Structure formats: C-alpha cells, structure tokens
Amino acid sequence: MQKKILIVDDMPANLKELNLALKSPEYEIFVATNGTSALEVARSEIPDLILLDIAMPEMDGYAVCSQLKKDAITQNIPVIFIKERESEEDGAKGLELGAVDYISKPCRAPLVKARVKTYLELKRQQDIVENISAIDGLTGVSNRRHFDQVLEQEWRRAIRGFSRLSLIIINIDYFKLFNEKYGCTAADDCLKQVAQALDQKAKRTTDLLARYQGDQFACLLPLTEAKGAFVMANKLRDCVSSLNMPHGYSAVADHVTISQGIATLLPYPHSEPTKLIVSAEKALVHAKLKGRNQIYFVD
C-alpha cells in the first residue's frame, strides 16, 4: 500500500523540488500551498508524513503544526519542518511544537529521501501498535474508538470530494433475552459469530465494520449512495440469518436476526459527523418499531 506524504509550501519551485525528490511508486504525494489547505488535507487524507515549510504567509508552519498536534485526528502524524539554513532557532522551536525533525534549505534529495524513509518506518511501527488498540477484544472487529476516528476522517473527505456517506447501525434482535436465557458464554459466542459474518460482507477497503456498543454494530460506507447502502443492508441481514443460530426467545424468528437503520448524507462544510449517527440511530428505532428483523432507511 502506498504511503501518503503531504508537502506544504507556498513556493511552487519548492513543491516541484520535493516532488521530484520523492517521486516513487511507494508514495502518494499530496500538496498544499497554505496553512488552511494543509489542515484540510491532513484531516481528510490522514497522511503518513508531513513535510512542512515554516515560512508561509498568513498561517506559518508553526501555527499549522500547533493545530495538527491539538487535533486528535492528526496529532500522531509525524511532521518534518523545512527551514532556512541560517536559522537554527527555527528548528528548535519546531521540535518543541511536536515536529520529529527538520531539514534545511536548499533541500538535498538524498537527505530528504533518507529522512522520509526513516520516519515512515517509525510511523509504520506506531500504526501496528495503534491498530491493536483499535480492535474490539471480544469480537475481533474494530472498536467504537476506531469507528469514531474513521467516521471523522471520512466525513472530512466527503466534504472535500462532495460525495455521499452512508452508515448502517445494526442491532441483534432480542439479544437481551438471548443473554438471559442462554447465558453469557453463548451470548459472547453469538456476538463473535455475528461480528465476523458482518465483517466479511464489508469487503471494500474503504468500508468499516465496527462494534458500536453492546449488541450493536456499525457499518460505515464511504462514497455510497442510498441504493448501495440498502443493497449492503440486505446482504448483512442475509448473512446473519444464514448463520442459523437458534433463538427460541425471539418474537420474529426461531434464529438470530438483526434490525438495521440506514442513513445517507451529503456532508457540507462546517457540519459534524454526529448528524449521520443521529439519523442512523433514528432509523434503527423505526426498524424496531416496525417489528424488528427490518431495514429502515433515512435519507
């Protein structure tokens, strides 16, 4: 998988120089020519590394780095400052703000490549640790913390790309009775089987299946219109039903089933992803009121 690198500089010549130095099939390069744009790209693309020029008008590199480190979405992205050779104070101040290193101008291609390679490897190791902490211990799918992070990222990406984002919130029908009658061990096994079955259906690399809370799961579908979300919901319902797990205390079937609430929105600037969650949760309530083992859609 390509590593994402964001280069931030207001001078076209500098952008071209760094682009040429890092041109490689291993890297996907993004560029920003000002601080505001840099923050937007960083939040939406979540690059693996940022090369950030200090001397920029309006919002300089210090201010950009400070904002990156305050944001939970971007705070762990390593930043390498690009500074003027004669200013050692610039480098020191950058490190105090949370940058991992600095490179002096004029940038030498071998040095840039070496520094980038080193910090990308460190980021890869850090990501391995973070991925472990993003997994729900019982079911093996993503946990709520990871879901919230990815939703925020995809929401910002959808704003930039003017694309729709869909969310399905899934509830196991009459799971409380299942837990009470069959016991905790059987209930845990039910959650595991349902989670794995759902996860196998969310096949696109952009899709995310996560344990939302308790016996609820969330399926996040970027770049997905309402029709596509409804198709996915039907697949999810069928895959759980095909498990044919006995549930003698369900009022809708003799086996485990799910209810689903779907929401599809077109995110707009300055809006919050909680709008999508609220809509999907309302849809799930309607699905339950309709008798469960149902799919209810809100556009």
C-alpha positions in Angstrom: 0.0 0.0 0.0 1.3 3.5 -0.9 2.4 5.7 1.9 0.8 9.2 1.9 3.0 12.2 2.1 1.8 15.8 2.4 4.1 18.6 1.2 3.2 22.1 2.4 4.9 25.1 0.8 3.7 28.3 -0.7 6.5 28.3 -3.3 5.9 26.3 -6.5 9.6 25.8 -7.1 10.0 24.2 -3.6 7.0 21.9 -4.2 8.4 20.8 -7.5 11.8 20.1 -6.0 10.4 17.9 -3.2 8.0 16.2 -5.5 10.9 15.2 -7.8 13.0 14.0 -4.8 10.2 11.8 -3.5 8.8 10.6 -6.8 8.3 6.8 -6.3 5.5 4.2 -6.8 5.8 3.7 -3.0 4.4 7.2 -2.2 1.2 9.1 -2.9 2.0 12.8 -2.8 -0.4 15.5 -1.7 0.4 19.2 -1.8 -0.9 22.3 -0.1 0.2 25.9 -0.7 -1.1 27.4 2.5 -1.8 26.5 6.1 -5.6 26.3 5.9 -5.4 23.9 2.9 -2.8 21.9 4.7 -5.0 21.3 7.7 -8.0 20.3 5.5 -5.9 17.8 3.5 -4.3 16.4 6.7 -7.7 15.8 8.3 -9.3 14.3 5.2 -6.4 12.2 3.9 -4.5 11.4 7.2 -1.1 11.3 5.6 1.7 9.1 7.0 4.1 12.1 7.0 4.0 15.8 6.5 6.9 18.0 5.1 6.0 21.5 6.3 7.6 24.8 5.3 8.0 27.2 8.2 8.0 30.5 6.3 4.5 30.9 4.8 2.2 33.9 4.8 -1.0 34.3 6.9 -0.5 30.9 8.7 3.1 29.9 9.1 4.4 26.4 9.7 4.5 26.8 13.5 0.8 27.6 13.6 -0.1 24.7 11.3 2.0 22.2 13.4 0.3 23.5 16.6 -3.2 22.9 15.1 -2.2 19.5 13.9 -1.0 18.5 17.4 -4.1 19.7 19.0 -6.4 17.7 16.8 -7.0 14.0 17.8 -7.3 13.1 14.2 -3.9 14.4 13.1 -1.8 14.6 16.3 0.1 11.5 15.6 1.2 12.3 12.1 5.0 13.0 12.1 6.0 16.4 10.9 9.3 17.4 9.4 9.9 21.1 9.2 11.6 22.7 6.1 13.6 25.7 7.4 16.1 28.3 6.2 19.6 27.1 6.7 20.8 30.0 8.8 18.1 29.8 11.4 18.9 27.1 14.0 16.2 28.6 16.3 13.5 27.7 13.8 14.4 24.0 14.1 14.5 24.1 17.9 11.1 25.8 18.1 9.6 23.3 15.6 10.8 20.4 17.7 9.2 22.0 20.8 5.9 22.1 19.0 6.0 18.4 18.3 7.8 18.1 15.0 10.1 15.0 14.7 12.9 16.6 12.7 13.8 19.4 10.3 15.6 19.8 7.0 17.4 22.9 5.9 17.0 24.6 2.6 18.2 24.1 -0.1 16.9 20.5 0.3 19.2 17.8 -0.9 17.4 14.9 -2.5 19.4 12.1 -0.8 18.9 13.6 2.6 15.1 14.1 2.1 14.7 10.5 0.9 16.6 9.2 3.9 14.7 11.2 6.4 11.4 10.4 4.9 12.2 6.6 4.8 13.2 6.6 8.4 10.2 8.4 9.7 7.8 6.4 7.6 9.2 3.2 9.1 8.7 4.6 12.6 5.2 5.6 11.7 4.5 2.0 10.4 5.6 0.5 13.7 3.5 3.0 15.6 0.5 2.1 13.4 0.9 -1.5 14.2 0.5 -0.7 17.9 -2.4 1.6 17.3 -4.2 -1.0 15.2 -4.1 -3.5 18.0 -5.7 -0.9 20.3 -8.4 -0.3 17.6 -9.7 -3.8 17.8 -12.7 -4.9 20.0 -11.3 -7.6 22.3 -14.4 -9.9 22.1 -15.4 -9.8 18.5 -12.2 -9.1 16.7 -13.7 -6.2 14.6 -12.9 -2.5 15.0 -14.0 -0.9 18.3 -16.0 2.3 18.9 -12.9 4.4 19.3 -11.6 3.4 15.9 -15.1 3.9 14.3 -15.3 7.5 15.6 -11.8 8.3 14.2 -12.6 6.8 10.8 -16.0 8.5 10.6 -14.4 11.9 11.3 -11.8 11.2 8.6 -14.4 10.1 6.0 -16.7 12.9 6.8 -14.0 15.5 6.0 -13.0 13.5 2.9 -16.6 13.5 1.7 -16.8 17.3 2.2 -13.8 17.8 0.1 -15.0 15.4 -2.6 -18.6 16.4 -2.5 -19.6 12.8 -2.1 -22.2 10.9 -0.1 -21.5 8.9 3.0 -23.7 6.1 4.3 -24.0 4.5 7.8 -25.8 1.4 8.9 -26.4 0.8 12.6 -27.2 -2.8 13.3 -28.9 -4.3 16.4 -29.2 -8.0 17.2 -32.9 -8.7 17.8 -34.0 -9.7 21.3 -30.3 -10.1 22.3 -31.1 -9.3 26.0 -33.4 -12.3 26.1 -30.8 -14.4 24.3 -28.3 -13.4 27.0 -30.7 -14.1 29.9 -31.9 -17.5 28.6 -28.7 -19.0 27.0 -26.1 -17.4 29.3 -23.1 -15.1 28.9 -20.9 -17.7 27.2 -23.4 -18.4 24.5 -24.2 -14.6 24.1 -20.5 -13.8 23.6 -20.3 -16.6 21.0 -23.3 -15.1 19.3 -21.7 -11.6 19.2 -18.5 -13.1 17.8 -20.3 -15.0 15.0 -22.4 -12.1 14.0 -19.5 -9.7 14.0 -17.4 -11.9 11.8 -20.3 -12.6 9.4 -20.9 -8.9 9.0 -17.3 -8.0 8.7 -16.9 -10.5 5.8 -19.5 -8.6 3.8 -17.9 -5.2 4.3 -15.3 -6.1 1.6 -14.3 -2.7 0.1 -11.1 -1.3 1.6 -13.0 1.9 2.4 -15.8 0.1 4.3 -15.6 -0.3 8.0 -17.5 -2.7 10.3 -17.2 -1.9 14.0 -18.7 -2.9 17.3 -20.7 0.2 18.1 -21.9 -0.6 21.6 -23.2 -3.8 23.4 -25.0 -5.8 20.8 -24.9 -3.1 18.2 -22.6 -2.8 15.2 -21.9 0.0 12.7 -21.1 -0.3 9.0 -19.6 2.8 7.5 -19.8 3.1 3.7 -17.9 6.0 2.1 -18.7 7.0 -1.4 -22.0 5.2 -1.2 -25.4 6.4 -2.3 -28.7 5.3 -0.6 -29.3 2.5 -3.1 -25.9 1.0 -2.4 -26.4 1.2 1.3 -29.7 -0.6 1.1 -28.1 -3.4 -1.0 -25.4 -3.8 1.7 -28.1 -3.9 4.4 -29.8 -6.8 2.7 -26.5 -8.6 2.4 -25.9 -8.1 6.1 -29.3 -9.3 7.0 -29.0 -12.4 4.9 -25.5 -13.3 6.2 -26.7 -13.2 9.8 -29.8 -15.2 9.0 -27.7 -17.8 7.2 -25.8 -18.5 10.4 -29.0 -20.1 11.6 -28.2 -19.6 15.3 -31.2 -20.8 17.3 -33.0 -18.2 19.3 -36.1 -19.7 20.8 -37.0 -16.5 22.6 -37.2 -14.2 19.6 -40.6 -12.9 18.6 -39.7 -12.6 14.9 -37.9 -15.9 14.0 -36.6 -19.1 15.5 -33.0 -18.0 14.9 -30.9 -14.8 15.4 -31.8 -11.9 13.2 -30.9 -8.2 13.0 -32.6 -4.9 12.7 -30.9 -2.1 10.7 -31.1 1.7 10.5 -29.6 3.4 7.4 -28.7 7.0 6.9 -27.1 8.6 3.8 -26.0 12.2 3.9 -24.0 14.6 1.7 -21.6 16.3 4.2 -21.2 20.0 3.8 -18.5 22.4 5.2 -18.6 23.1 8.9 -21.1 20.2 9.5 -20.4 17.5 12.1 -20.5 13.7 11.6 -22.8 13.3 14.5 -25.6 14.2 12.1 -25.1 10.9 10.3 -25.1 8.9 13.6 -28.3 10.6 14.8 -30.1 9.9 11.6 -29.0 6.2 11.5 -30.0 5.7 15.2 -33.4 7.2 14.5 -33.8 4.8 11.5 -32.9 1.9 13.8 -35.6 2.9 16.2 -38.1 2.8 13.3 -36.9 -0.6 12.2 -37.6 -1.9 15.7 -41.0 -0.3 15.8 -41.9 -1.9 12.5 -41.4 -5.3 14.1 -37.6 -6.0 14.0 -35.8 -8.1 11.5 -36.3 -5.0 9.4 -34.4 -2.4 7.4 -35.4 1.3 7.7 -33.8 4.0 5.6 -33.5 7.7 6.3 -32.1 10.0 3.5 
